[in-house]
């Protein structure tokens, strides 16, 4: 299992403690150290912090490798001696996340004059003593796709970090990437990517856009993407892919990291601008390395594969051109602990491992054709070359072609989760190899690249696009009524795995994500209801304007009294009551009682909304016998207030007692309509005692809660 380390602008980085650089059999520049600073720091912070320690000599920034990723190459004064003696001091700085020596890097190629003129690695018929079908099955893959674009129209780019490229080679010229956002030669960073005049790619050696010419890089580029089916020269693994030329392979590891940073920047811009800027880089090719290099001594270089991976980029790295067990003896980049790195060794036309190539059951992932490979070279020509340098671009190019075979849903998911889907593509690549005996115990996959099988694996992705939902809803009850109105909504949308977003104007709650919410409306008016339904296929919206109507509840009627005649303030919609009971037929605006009592009226509007009751009134019918026996007490049962209508009776004392005879309320010398408060009383039976002079009336009252 490879260790995951992300070098992004927002993540805290794992700090490698490099104490044993001397064990690496690699040459470093003795006056240079490469650093990667922690987020929030720049080179000024570092220099201020490190140089205040008062060393004999000082550190300086010799080269800015990438401001975006906070990568710098430090120079040391000659009096300070070898840089390895200062690595620990640099790591102790509070600003530094990673640091390493600046190791020298070599291209991985063994030139050959054997001119077979055949691309057996793509299609092996047994020519020149080879074994039939000891190839990557390119023609079978080309029956499915020849590359160039994704299903969503993204231009697929493979970034090649190498010594240089013949940009005018007739078999490559049309397939080189162009950064159309940059105007060449004007000295301005037109697209804001941090690189000036990078129309044709980038030169990390000289930190400019002048890409040099180089045979090795031209040969690698041809394997990946020489123009196919153009009656000229050779065909690359991809016929129409775009090759991003980045000079920066041989030399030092600082140059390599600066080169990788350009590819990362372009893909990050593509991701963050939805393709308006940058490039859709899906893989990088590294046909170079450091023999016997130890990953612990190359923390920045190794960790950058995770940075690329998090952006959606797989990196193909060449193993050593020596019969070396990299698991035991080390190698860079193939032993770097990144899940997004694919380590490649060299196979022959007879499906054996070239005995001058590295191996390792843990760190070497697969083999690919790399012996006597015919491809483009400088001078607009073609030549056979041998080495893991030739094997690796078969893999990097295959990754590019795999993306052109992916369905639209895969590309959608890849853009949403680039790191995770890039790892899925790596799995498709490695599980699609042809098992061969020579690699069974010498690689982690046990096989040699088979492009056709890899593409078939890509086509196993679940590409079924869920149909979008159709939003609809209904109210389970009425959609109109008097305030406060409570409405329960029922979702009737189609589609699986839906999520919901309701908007209720005037409602409480105003929004909801439930499938069937209940909403209360307290303010009269007419209100819209909107439901947005989303699933994997998309979103649909239903908006019903004026779906909910809330009517006004009328105010309580006002009753005027003239003699024994009562008149409601409402002309229609009245119902008269006596002591809590409706009086049959008493629905007019006026009502004249024929007996004593307490009367009130309730109004019902044209919308069907019922008003509160009016204040009770009593007729003026003169003195009565047994006056307190005829006293009207209502309502009964009661909850919050009790009315005792004394009418024209003389002033009287009132007392409310509980079942134990204890007084809970009393008033003296009351007349007219008396309110007896019941709040705070427990439910149960009470007695209202009304007394005037020698006359007393007792009334049983039930208090309810």
N, C-alpha and C positions, 0 to 999 in steps of 0.2 A: 504494500500500500504506500503510495507516494504522499509526502507531507504537503499540505496546502499552505502557501504563504502568499498573501495578496499585497502587492505594492500599489496601492491606489492613493489618491489625494486625501481620502477621508479615513483610512484605516490605520490603526497603530500597527507597526510592523514587528515581526518576530526578530529579536536581536541575536545575531550569530556572534558567538565569541570565537574569534579566530586566533588560536594560540600556536598552531603547529604548521604554519605555512611551509616550513622547511622540508616537510615530508613530501610535498608535491614536486614531482619531477618536471617542473615547468619554469621558464625564464620570466622574470618580472623586470619592469623598469625600476631601477633602484631609487629614483628620485620622485616617484609618483605613488599616490594612494587614491583610490576611487571611493567616494562616499555617497550614501543616500540619506538625506536628512529626514527627521521626523516632521509630520504635518505641523504647519505653523512656523517653521523656521526657514531661513534662507542662508545663503553663503555668508552674508554679513554677520548674522548671529554667530555662526560657527567660528569665523575668523576672530571675532571679538573675544569669544570665550576661550579659544585654544591658545591664542597668541599672548593673552594676558598672563600665562603661566611663566613667561620669561625664559623660554628655551634659548639655547645658543643657536640662532637661526630661527626662521619663521616659516609658517605655512602660507600658501597663496592659492587662489583659484586659477588653475592653469587653463581649464576649459570647462564651459558650461555644457554638460552632456544633455540635460533636459531640465528646463525650469519647471515644466508641468509635473514631472515626477521627482523633482528636487535632487537631481543627480549631478555631481560635480567631480572633476578630476583635479586633485590637489597637486601642487608642485612643492618640493622641499628645497630649502637652501642647501648647497653642496656641503657646507660645514656640518650638516646634520647626519651625514652618513647614509646607510642603506635604509630604505623606507620600511622594511620589515621590522626594524627596531622601534618604529614609531606607531605601528598599527594599534597596539594596546592603548597608547595615549589618545589616539583619535577615537577609539571606541568608548573611552571613558567620558567623552564630551556629552553633556546632557542634550545636545542638539542632534546627535548622530543616531540613526536607526541601524544602518548597515555600513560596513566598510570592508574593503579588500585591497590586496595588491593589484597593480595593473599588469596582469600577465600577458605575455605575447601569445598570439594565436596564429595557427598555420592552416592553410587550405588542405583539404583531404582529397588528393587525386594522385594517381600514378599514371602518367601519360603513356600511351601505347600507339604503335604505328600500324597495328593490325587493322587494315581497312576492309572490313567485311561488307560495308555498304548496306547492311541490313539492320533493322530495328527489332532484333529478336526478343527484346524485353517486352515489346508490345504484342508481338504475335510470332511465336516460335513454331515453325513447321519442321524443325529438325535440321535447318540449314546450318552449314559449316560445322557439322558434327554435334549439333545441339540435340536436346531431347524435346520431341514434339510436345507442345502445350506447357513447357516450362517457362511460362510467361504470365502476364497479369490479365490476360483475356480482354485486351483493349477493344478489339473489333466487336466482341459480344456486348461490351459496355456501350459502345458507340451506337449500337442498334437502339439503345434507350435514350441516350443523350450525348451530345458532343460538346456541351458546356457553354459557358458565356453568361447566361442570365439565370436568376432564380425564377420560380413560378410566379413571383410578384414583381419581376422586372428589375431586380437589383443586379447591377453589374458585378460579377464575382471577381475578386482580386486575390492573387497570391503574391505575397511580398517575398522577394528574394534578396537576402543579405549576402553579398559576395564582393569580389574584388572590383568588378565593373562590368559593363555590358556594351556590346555594339548596338547602339540604338537604331542604326540604319540598316541592320541586317534584313534583307528582303523577306526572309521567312519568319521574322519576329516583329518587324516594325509596326504592323497593324495591331499587334497584340500587347504592345507595351502600354502600361497605364499612363494617362495624362491627367494631371491635376488642373482641370479647366477653371478652377476658382482662382488660379494664380496667373497673373500677367507676367510672362518671362522678361527678364532683363531690365525691369524698372526699379529694382532695389527696394521694393515695397512688399510687405507681407499682406497681399491683397485679400486673402481669405481668412486672415486672423488665426492661422494654425500655429504660429510661432516660428515659421520657416519662410525665408525670403527667396523668391524666384525658384520655387520647387515644382515648376510645371512638369518636368521630366522625371521627378523622383528626388533622391537626396544623396549627397556625398558626405558621409559621416567622418571621413578622413579629414576633409578640409572645411566642414561645416558650411557647405554651400550647395547650390543646385546643379553644379557642373558634374554630371555623372561620367566617370572615366570609362574607357573601353578596356575589356579584359576577356581573354579567351575562356577562362574557367567559368566566369559568370555567364557568358554568352552560351556556353555548352549546357549549363544547368537550366538556363531560361528556356532553351530549345526543348529539353526533355519535358518541362512542365507545359509549355504552351506554344511551340512552333505552330504556325498557321496550318491547319489541316485541310485536306481536300482542295488545295490551291495549285496542284500540279507543279509545286516547287519544293525541292529538297525533302524534308522529313515532316513528320507529324508529331506534335506534342501529345501528352496524355489528354490535354484539353485542346480542342481545335480553336476555340474563340475566347479563352480566358484572358483577363488582363493581368500582366506581370508588372508588379511595382518594383522598379529597380532601385536598390539601396546599396550604395558602396560602403563597405565597412566590416568586412569579414576578417581578413588577415591583418596583422598589426598587433593591437592590444585589446584586452577585454573592455577597456573604457570605450573604444571605438565601437565594439560590438553592441554594448548596452545603448550607446547613442543611436546606433542604427535601429535597434529594436524599438527605441522610444519613438522614432518617426512612424513606424508601422502602427504602434499603439495609439499615437495621437490621431492619426488619420481614421482609425476605426472608432475611437471614442467620439470624434466629431461626427462621424456618420450616425452613430447611435443617438447622440444628443440632439442632432438637428433633423432627425427623421430622413436622412439621406440627402439633405440640401448641401452639406459640405462633407469633406473627408472621403473615405473609401470603404467599401464593403469587403474588408480584408478578412478572409476566413482561415488562411494558413500562412505560415512563414516557412522558408527553407533555409537551413543552416548547414552548408556543406563545408564546415570548418570545425576546429576544436582544439583542445589541449590534451595531448596524450598524458595519461596517468594523473590527470587533474582530479583533485579531491573536492567534492561538493562543498564541504565546510569552508574551503578557502575561496569559494566563489559565491558568496551569499547574494550579492546584488544580481549577478548574471543569472543564477538559478532562480531566484525569486521572481525575476521579470517574466518568466514563463507563466506564472500564476497571474500576473498583471494582464498579460496578453489573453490568457484563458478567460479571465473574468469578463473581458470585452467580447468573447466569442471566437477567439483565435486559437487554433491548434498549431503547434510548432513541430516541424519535422527536423530532427537533429541527426547528423551523421556520426556513426561510430568511428573508431580509429582504423587506419589502414595498417593494422598489425594483428597478428594472431594473439590477441590479448583478451583475457577474462576481465571485463570491466567491473564485474561485481567484486572481484578480489583486488584488482590493481588500480581501479579508478579510471575516470575519463570525464571530460567536459566537452559537450553538454550532456552526454547520454546518461550520466548518473545523477543529474540534477533531480531533486525530489519534487516533481510537479506532475499533477494528474493530466495537465494539458500538453505535455511533451511526448512525442512519439520518437523513440530511438530506433535507428535503422542500420542494418548491416548489409553486406554485399553478397548477392547470389550470382551464380553463373548460368550459362545457357543449358547446363545439364542438371539444374536444380540442386547444386551443392553450394555450400558456403565457401566463398573465396577464402583460401587459407591465409590470405593477407588482410583479413578483416576481423574486427572485434566481435565478441560474443558475451553472453551473460544471461542466465536463466531468470534473473530478477530484473535487471535494468534494460536489457536489449529487448525491444518489443517485437520486431519482425524483420524479415529480410525482404529485399527487393532487387530487381536486376541492376547490377552495377559493374559488370565485367564486359569490356569491349562494347561500349554503348555509343552508337552513332548519333551525333547531334550537331547543332550549329556551333560554329566557332567564328572568331574575328576574321576580317577579310572577306566577309560574306560567304564563307565556306562551311565545310562539314568535316568532322573528324571523329574517330573512335577514341574514347578515353575510358579509363578504368578507375574505380575507387568507390568508396562509400559516398563520395560526392555525387556520383552518378545514380546511386541507389536512392538516396534521400529525395531528390526531386520527383521521382516516380510516386513517392508517397504524398509529398506536398501537393503535387498536381492532382493526384487521385482525390484528395480531400476537396479540392476545388470542384472537380467534376461531380462528386457526390452531392454537393449543394445544388447543382443544377438539376439533379434528379429528384430532389425532395419536393413533396407536395406543398401547396400553399399554406396549409395548416401548420406543417412543420416549420416553415419560415416564419409564420406569425408567432408560434411558440418560441422559436429561436430568438426573435427580436425581443420578446418579453423576458426571456431568461437565457441570455446568450451563453453564459458560462455552463449552465446545466445541459443545454442542448448540444453544445460543442463536445461535452463529454459523451453524450449519447452518440454523436457522430464518430467519436474515437472508438467506442464500443463496436459500432457497425463495421468499422475498418478492421479491427483486430479479430473479431469473430468471423470475418469473411475470408481469412487467409486460406491458402491451400496448405494443408499439413504436409511437411516434407521431413524426411528422416534427418537431413543435415541440420535442421533447426529445432528438432523435437526437444532437446535438452539445452539448447543454446540461446533460446529466446523465450520470452514470457508467453507468446502466442503459439509457439511451436510451428510457425509456418511462414510462407512467402506471400507477399501482397497478391490479392486477386481482386482487381478493380470491379469486375462484373459481379462477383458475389457481394462485395461491399455495397454496390448500388442496389442490388436486390434486397440487401438488409435494410437500406434506407427506405425502400418501398414497402417494408412491413410496418412502418409507422402508422398509427391510427389516424388516417387522413379524413375520416368521415366528419364532415362539418355539420354540427347540429343545426337543424332548421330553426330559424329565428321564431320567437314566440309571437302570438297574436294577443294583444292585450285586450281584456274586456272585464267588466265587473257589473255587479248589480247590488241593490240594497235588499237585504233580507226582509225588511219591513217597509214602512212608509217612507217616502222621500220628502214629505211635506207635513207640517204640523206646527203646533204652538210651542213657543219657547217656555222652558228648555226642551229641545228636541234631541232624542238619542237615536242614532242610526247605526245599524250594524251592516257592514259591507261584506259582500261575498266575492272573492276572486273567481272569475270564470275564464281566465286566460288559458290558451293552449301552450304546450311546450314543456319540456322536462328540465328539472334543475333550475327552476326560475328563482330569481330574487326580485323583490318588489320595492318600489319607492312611490308611496302615496303622497299627494299634496291636497290638503283640505282647506280651502279658503274659508275663513270664519269659523273653523272648527277647533275643537280641543280633543286630541292633539292636532296640531297643524300639519304634521307629517307622521308617517309610520312606515316601517319595513315589514310589518306582519302581513300574512296572506289575507286575513279577514279581520280588520280592526273595527272597533266600535268607537264612534265619534259623537261628541256632544256639541250642540249648537245652542247658545244662550241669547244671541242677539238677533232680532228679526232682520230678515233680508233674504236675498237670493244668492246662492254660492255654487262655485265650480268645484268639480272633483276630477283629479288627474291621477292616473296609474301608469307608471313606467315599469315594464317587465323586461328582465334581462336574463339570457342564458348564453351558452357557448356560441350560439349562432348570431347573437346580436341583441338589439333592444327595440321594443315597440311601445308606443304610448297611446293611451286612450284618454281623451279629455272630453268630459261632458259639461258644457256650460249651463249654468242655472239649474243644475241637477237637484239641488237641495233648496227648499223654500221654508223659511221659518216665519210664522205669523205672529202678530202682536197680541199679547194677552191684554184684554181691556181692563181699565181701572175699575175699582169697586163702584157700584152705583151710589149716588147721593139721593137720599129719600127726603122729600119735603112733606110736612104734615100740615093739613088744614082741617081742623076739627078732628073727625075720625077718618079722614080720607088721606091715604098715602100716595105720593107720586114719585116714580123713578126718574132719574135724570136721563135714562135711555128710552127712546120712543118705542123700540121693539126689542125682542129677544129677552124679555123679562120672565122670571119665575119667582112668585112670592112664597115665603115660608112662614110657618108659625111654630116656634119652639123646636126648630130643627126639622120639621116635616114639611114637604112640599104640599101646597094647597092646590087641589085639583081645579083646573080651569083658570087659575089666577095667573095669567100670563100677559095681561095688559100693562100699560104704563101706569095706570092707577089701580088702587085696591082699597076697599072699605071694609074693615073687619066688623063683625057683629058681636064679638065677645072680647073680653080682655085677653091679654097675652103679650108676647114679645114677637115682633114681626121684622122680617128683613127680606131683601130681594137680591137675586143673582142674575147677572146679564150674560148671555151667550152671543158672541159676535157672528157675523156672516161667515167667517172662516172656521167657526166651530170652537173658538177659544172661550173658555169660561172665566168670568171675572171672579175676584174674591167677593164675599158677601158684604152687603152694605152694613152700616152700623144699625143695630136693632132699634126699633121704635115701638111705642105702645099707644093704643087708642085712648082717648079721653072719655071713658064710659061712666064716670061718676064713682061714688063710694060703693063698696061691696061689703057683704057680710063675710065674716071669716076671712078677713083680708089676707092674712098670711098663708091660709090654706090655698088661696087662689094665686099666690105669688108665682111668677114664671121664672124658673131657674134653668139655664141652658148654657152650652150644650151639656149633655149628660149621657154617656161618659165624656170626660174632658181631659185635656192633656196639659195645656199651657195657661189657659185663662177660663174662668167661669163667670158668667153674667147673671146677676140677680136684678131683675127689673122691678123696682119699687113703684114705678108709675106715679100715680097721684097719692100714694100712701104717705102718711106722716113720717117725719124723720125716725129712723130705726137703727138699732145696733145689730151688727152682724158678726158672727164668730164661726170659724171653721175648726172643728175638732177631729182628731183621728180616732181610730177604733178603740183606743184606750182612754178616750175622753180628754186627751191633752189638747189644749188650744194651740193651733199652728198659725192662726191668723185671726185678726179681729179689727173692727172699725166701729166707731160710735157716730150716731147722728148722721146717717147717710140718707140721701134722697135720690130719686130718679134711677138711672142705670148704674149699677155698682159693678166694678171689675174686681173679681176675686183672683189674685195671682196664684198659680199652682206650680210655678217653676221651683225646683228644688225639693218637691215633695215626692216621696216614694209612691209607687203604684199601690192602690188598695182602696178600701172604702173609708169615706169621711162623712161627717154630718155638718151641714150648714144650718146654723141657728140664727133666726131673724126674730128680733123682739122689739116691740114698741109698747110702752105702758104695761098693761097686764096681759097683752096678747103676744103669743109666741108661735112661730112655725118652724118645724124641723124638716130638713130635706136631706135624704140620702144621696151622696155624691160618689161616683166611682172615678178615680184618677187612673189613667192608663199611661204607659210609656212605650 
